[in-house]
Amino acid sequence: MSASAPVRRSLLHADNRRMLGKLLVVALLMFGFGYALVPMYRAICEALGVNVLSVAEQRREAATSGRDVRANTQVDLSRKITVEFDANARGPWDFKPAVASVQVHPGELATVMYEFRNKQDRTMAAQAIPSYAPKQAMSHFNKIECFCFNEYTLKAGESKQWPVVFIIDPKLPKDVTTITLSYTFFEVGGKIPAEPAGGLRPTAAAPTTESRL
């Protein structure tokens, strides 16, 4: 019995070393996955047309690329752009903008509220995907704040109001006088609609990567 005690201790130490090695490998894998998650998340959000950059990140990217952020925030008083708002509710809920359209000068900061109400008798998780018409306006429509950046959970019958804060780049082509911003609100875990309602066809307003300055 006494001779087997050192053997048991040796086996226990060996098992502990193997377990420690496995834990180190798991920790390294988790670290690597977490490190890779940020570019993966950005790529997914960009593919869906969801903005993921904060204002601070925009400034850092602008400084790195040499772009002048101040030039993009100068208000062009010589023209106005009509921005129309569309909301597609794909499910048993109410989803609509507080106003149908606004007129803004390029470079002018504007805010529009969207209203949402969960008409179901259960809690739901949902998110909105934006799309644009015409397509060339997409890279000039810079959202500073938007509910489409996040996923939301709403209780049965709960109502919410969310803002969209945006600036239209003064470099928007002169022939573009109207921009339609459309949101499709879908339940997370459900089927994402292939085509938004409201007359916007995918070729004209499909969710695409947008530029944030």
KAJO-V485916 format. One record per pair of residues at least 24 apart in sequence whose ideal C-beta (glycine too) atoms are under 8 Angstrom apart, sorted by the first residue. I is the first residue (numbers start at 1). J is the second residue. D is the distance in Angstrom with one decimal. If there is no record, write none. Layout:
BEGIN
i:I j:J d:D
i:I j:J d:D
END
This chain:
BEGIN
i:46 j:209 d:4.2
i:47 j:209 d:6.9
i:48 j:129 d:5.6
i:48 j:207 d:5.5
i:49 j:129 d:6.1
i:49 j:130 d:5.3
i:49 j:131 d:6.4
i:49 j:138 d:7.9
i:49 j:207 d:3.4
i:49 j:208 d:5.3
i:49 j:209 d:6.5
i:49 j:210 d:6.1
i:50 j:129 d:6.8
i:50 j:130 d:7.3
i:50 j:148 d:5.7
i:50 j:149 d:6.5
i:50 j:207 d:8.0
i:51 j:143 d:5.2
i:51 j:146 d:6.3
i:51 j:148 d:7.3
i:51 j:149 d:5.9
i:51 j:210 d:6.4
i:51 j:212 d:5.5
i:52 j:149 d:6.9
i:53 j:212 d:4.6
i:55 j:144 d:6.4
i:58 j:212 d:5.3
i:58 j:213 d:5.8
i:62 j:213 d:6.5
i:67 j:213 d:7.1
i:69 j:213 d:6.0
i:71 j:170 d:7.7
i:72 j:107 d:7.0
i:72 j:142 d:7.4
i:72 j:167 d:7.3
i:72 j:169 d:5.4
i:72 j:170 d:6.8
i:72 j:171 d:7.4
i:72 j:213 d:4.8
i:73 j:107 d:5.7
i:73 j:167 d:6.6
i:74 j:107 d:5.0
i:74 j:170 d:6.1
i:75 j:105 d:5.0
i:75 j:106 d:7.2
i:75 j:107 d:4.1
i:75 j:108 d:5.0
i:75 j:170 d:7.7
i:76 j:105 d:5.6
i:76 j:106 d:4.2
i:76 j:107 d:5.4
i:76 j:170 d:4.5
i:77 j:105 d:5.6
i:79 j:105 d:7.0
i:79 j:106 d:6.8
i:79 j:174 d:7.5
i:79 j:177 d:7.8
i:80 j:104 d:6.7
i:80 j:105 d:5.9
i:81 j:105 d:7.5
i:81 j:106 d:6.2
i:81 j:168 d:5.5
i:81 j:172 d:6.9
i:81 j:176 d:7.3
i:81 j:177 d:6.4
i:81 j:178 d:7.2
i:81 j:179 d:6.2
i:82 j:177 d:6.5
i:82 j:178 d:4.6
i:82 j:179 d:7.4
i:83 j:110 d:7.4
i:83 j:112 d:7.8
i:83 j:166 d:7.9
i:83 j:168 d:7.4
i:83 j:178 d:7.7
i:83 j:179 d:5.1
i:83 j:180 d:7.8
i:83 j:181 d:6.2
i:84 j:178 d:6.5
i:84 j:179 d:7.1
i:84 j:180 d:4.5
i:84 j:181 d:7.1
i:85 j:112 d:6.1
i:85 j:114 d:7.8
i:85 j:180 d:7.8
i:85 j:181 d:5.6
i:85 j:182 d:7.9
i:86 j:180 d:6.0
i:86 j:181 d:7.0
i:86 j:182 d:3.9
i:86 j:183 d:7.1
i:86 j:196 d:7.7
i:86 j:198 d:4.8
i:86 j:200 d:6.7
i:87 j:114 d:6.6
i:87 j:182 d:7.6
i:87 j:183 d:5.5
i:87 j:185 d:7.0
i:87 j:198 d:8.0
i:88 j:182 d:6.6
i:88 j:183 d:6.8
i:88 j:184 d:4.3
i:88 j:185 d:6.9
i:88 j:193 d:7.5
i:88 j:196 d:4.8
i:88 j:197 d:4.4
i:88 j:198 d:5.7
i:89 j:185 d:5.9
i:90 j:184 d:6.1
i:90 j:185 d:6.8
i:90 j:186 d:5.2
i:90 j:193 d:5.1
i:90 j:197 d:7.5
i:91 j:124 d:7.9
i:91 j:126 d:7.6
i:91 j:185 d:7.4
i:91 j:186 d:6.9
i:91 j:187 d:5.5
i:91 j:190 d:7.4
i:92 j:119 d:5.1
i:92 j:120 d:5.2
i:93 j:117 d:6.2
i:93 j:118 d:5.2
i:93 j:119 d:5.3
i:93 j:120 d:7.0
i:93 j:124 d:7.6
i:93 j:126 d:7.6
i:93 j:185 d:7.2
i:94 j:119 d:6.4
i:95 j:183 d:7.5
i:95 j:185 d:4.7
i:98 j:161 d:7.6
i:104 j:168 d:6.2
i:106 j:168 d:4.8
i:106 j:169 d:6.6
i:106 j:170 d:4.1
i:106 j:171 d:8.0
i:106 j:172 d:5.6
i:107 j:167 d:6.4
i:107 j:168 d:7.2
i:107 j:169 d:7.5
i:107 j:170 d:4.7
i:108 j:167 d:6.9
i:108 j:168 d:7.5
i:109 j:144 d:7.3
i:109 j:165 d:6.9
i:109 j:166 d:7.8
i:109 j:167 d:5.6
i:110 j:165 d:7.3
i:110 j:166 d:5.9
i:110 j:167 d:7.4
i:111 j:163 d:5.4
i:111 j:164 d:7.0
i:111 j:165 d:4.9
i:111 j:166 d:8.0
i:112 j:163 d:7.2
i:112 j:164 d:5.1
i:112 j:166 d:7.9
i:113 j:161 d:5.2
i:113 j:162 d:6.9
i:113 j:163 d:5.6
i:113 j:164 d:7.7
i:114 j:147 d:6.4
i:114 j:161 d:7.1
i:114 j:162 d:5.1
i:114 j:163 d:7.7
i:114 j:164 d:6.6
i:114 j:183 d:7.1
i:115 j:159 d:7.2
i:115 j:160 d:7.6
i:115 j:161 d:5.5
i:116 j:154 d:7.2
i:116 j:159 d:6.8
i:116 j:160 d:4.9
i:116 j:161 d:7.6
i:116 j:162 d:6.9
i:116 j:185 d:7.0
i:117 j:157 d:7.5
i:117 j:158 d:7.3
i:117 j:159 d:4.3
i:117 j:160 d:7.7
i:118 j:154 d:4.2
i:118 j:155 d:6.9
i:118 j:156 d:6.3
i:118 j:157 d:6.3
i:118 j:158 d:5.2
i:118 j:159 d:7.7
i:119 j:157 d:7.2
i:120 j:156 d:5.9
i:121 j:156 d:4.9
i:121 j:157 d:7.8
i:122 j:156 d:5.6
i:123 j:153 d:6.3
i:123 j:154 d:6.9
i:123 j:155 d:5.1
i:123 j:156 d:6.3
i:124 j:153 d:7.2
i:124 j:154 d:5.9
i:124 j:187 d:5.5
i:125 j:151 d:6.0
i:125 j:152 d:7.0
i:125 j:153 d:4.8
i:125 j:187 d:6.9
i:125 j:188 d:4.4
i:125 j:189 d:7.1
i:126 j:151 d:7.2
i:126 j:152 d:6.0
i:126 j:154 d:7.1
i:126 j:185 d:5.8
i:126 j:186 d:6.4
i:126 j:187 d:4.9
i:126 j:188 d:5.9
i:127 j:151 d:4.5
i:127 j:152 d:6.9
i:127 j:185 d:7.5
i:127 j:186 d:6.9
i:127 j:188 d:5.7
i:128 j:183 d:4.4
i:128 j:184 d:6.7
i:128 j:185 d:4.7
i:128 j:186 d:7.7
i:129 j:183 d:6.9
i:129 j:184 d:5.2
i:129 j:186 d:7.2
i:129 j:192 d:7.2
i:129 j:207 d:4.9
i:130 j:181 d:6.4
i:130 j:182 d:6.9
i:130 j:183 d:5.5
i:130 j:207 d:6.4
i:130 j:210 d:7.7
i:131 j:181 d:7.9
i:131 j:182 d:4.8
i:131 j:183 d:7.8
i:131 j:184 d:7.3
i:131 j:196 d:6.0
i:131 j:200 d:6.5
i:131 j:205 d:4.1
i:131 j:206 d:5.8
i:131 j:207 d:4.8
i:131 j:208 d:7.5
i:132 j:179 d:6.7
i:132 j:180 d:6.9
i:132 j:181 d:6.3
i:132 j:182 d:7.4
i:132 j:205 d:5.7
i:132 j:208 d:7.5
i:132 j:210 d:7.5
i:133 j:179 d:7.3
i:133 j:180 d:4.3
i:133 j:182 d:7.2
i:133 j:200 d:5.8
i:133 j:204 d:4.7
i:133 j:205 d:4.1
i:134 j:176 d:6.5
i:134 j:179 d:7.5
i:134 j:204 d:6.7
i:135 j:204 d:6.6
i:135 j:205 d:7.4
i:135 j:206 d:7.9
i:135 j:208 d:7.1
i:136 j:173 d:6.4
i:136 j:176 d:6.7
i:137 j:172 d:6.5
i:137 j:176 d:5.5
i:137 j:179 d:4.5
i:138 j:208 d:5.7
i:138 j:209 d:7.9
i:138 j:210 d:5.1
i:138 j:211 d:7.7
i:139 j:169 d:7.8
i:139 j:210 d:6.4
i:139 j:211 d:4.3
i:140 j:168 d:6.0
i:140 j:169 d:3.9
i:140 j:171 d:6.3
i:140 j:172 d:4.2
i:140 j:176 d:7.9
i:140 j:211 d:7.4
i:141 j:166 d:6.3
i:141 j:168 d:6.1
i:141 j:169 d:7.7
i:141 j:179 d:6.3
i:141 j:181 d:6.9
i:141 j:210 d:6.4
i:142 j:166 d:6.3
i:142 j:167 d:5.0
i:142 j:168 d:7.4
i:142 j:169 d:6.2
i:142 j:210 d:7.8
i:142 j:211 d:6.9
i:142 j:212 d:5.6
i:142 j:213 d:5.2
i:143 j:210 d:7.5
i:143 j:212 d:7.1
i:148 j:183 d:6.5
i:151 j:188 d:5.8
i:167 j:213 d:7.9
i:169 j:213 d:6.8
i:180 j:205 d:6.7
END
